[in-house]
Amino acid sequence: MASASAAAPAVSFQPGRRAPPPPRCTHSERGVSFDPGAAFYRSDSAPGRDLAVLAATLHRRRRPDPSAPFLCLDAMCGSGVRALRYLAQAGADFVWANDASDALHPVIVGNLSRFEPVPPDGQRRWVVSHLDATRLLAERYLRREYFDVIDVDSFGSEAEYIRAAFLALKIGGLLYLTSTDWRSARGYGGKWWRIRN
Ligand SMILES: C[S@@+](CC[C@H](N)C(=O)[O-])C[C@H]1O[C@@H](n2cnc3c(N)ncnc32)[C@H](O)[C@@H]1O
């Protein structure tokens, strides 16, 4: 079982990347403007993101040490809309936004850039990476970097990521799982599956 860590995780910088252009903000979700770019984004899934923000907000208020930095990790962030909402609406002090596709880098960075990556207080607010989710979570665990909230929003079943996610979660942390198809982490599809098959 992971032990809790209060400090924000150490992050490695990637020098040489150009500052992204400001986001075009073609979309707005619950008052948060962003550009989905070429990322997978479904406006119909907004209620799932609302619940994620609500659950994270409640968790932030009820966690054992409310004075510690509140750290969120979005393992499959797409455009970064969830990561952005964790910063803007759930009171996250730091968000790690990851998507396997590095083609999404300018979109994600552009969307998060409304928050200074490193504000004057020196506490980094966000980082973007492009790793397989299991590798990212395992690396965080090996570095003893644990998160209050881990969000895994996968295509298909999210079940294969649960073990790695628990490793990188603080004790008593919140693991928020969603998937874009019908198959749930329970391993079966429920009533709808039975009707269709
Ligand atoms: C359902 S979309 C994410 C949508 C986003 N969370 C949202 O709310 O709009 C899933 C994302 O996971 C990324 N992805 C797929 N497999 C991955 C993996 N093994 N590790 C990390 N990212 C992955 C895809 O590139 C895609 O952007």
The ligand as an ORCA input file, in Angstrom:
! r2SCAN-3c Opt
* xyz 0 1
  C     -11.545      8.895    -23.739
  S     -10.183      9.835    -24.328
  C      -9.920     11.006    -23.058
  C     -10.959     12.066    -23.027
  C     -10.740     13.123    -21.957
  N     -10.404     12.535    -20.664
  C     -11.978     13.978    -21.811
  O     -12.637     13.961    -20.753
  O     -12.321     14.698    -22.787
  C      -8.871      8.697    -24.027
  C      -7.477      9.296    -24.278
  O      -6.540      8.359    -23.796
  C      -5.408      8.359    -24.650
  N      -4.820      7.035    -24.458
  C      -5.187      5.859    -25.014
  N      -4.462      4.845    -24.513
  C      -3.614      5.403    -23.604
  C      -2.634      4.868    -22.740
  N      -2.384      3.558    -22.703
  N      -1.986      5.722    -21.927
  C      -2.223      7.055    -21.948
  N      -3.145      7.616    -22.764
  C      -3.843      6.804    -23.571
  C      -5.940      8.655    -26.030
  O      -4.953      9.293    -26.828
  C      -7.142      9.565    -25.729
  O      -6.788     10.926    -25.878
*
